[in-house]
Amino acid sequence: MAKGRTVTLTFKNSAGTNLPPVSFVVNDGEKGDNAHIQVTSIIPTVKGGEVSFNIGNVVVLSVQINGITQPQGYAYTVEGATLYLAEALKNGDFISIEVTK
């Protein structure tokens, strides 16, 4: 069996800034001619807005920005272990994410 090699994909956001690279190992197979990549979905770091938080395996009860409760599905969404905000946070904003396991 041939040794695997690392492949790195780099994506850019709409502003042209590089997102963190995604790396994985491809096994070239015995003859080195049967490697293939199948991408079924890509979830970018930036989605719908400009801020995301890795929240882990929890249930989000509420999200507040500067003391104002934000409606789920409009101001924020949760996909898997990531919470996405629809708006960018400013330097002085205070965010509160209430969760339960």
Order of alpha helices (4+ residues) and beta strands (2+ residues): beta-beta-beta-beta-beta-beta-beta-beta
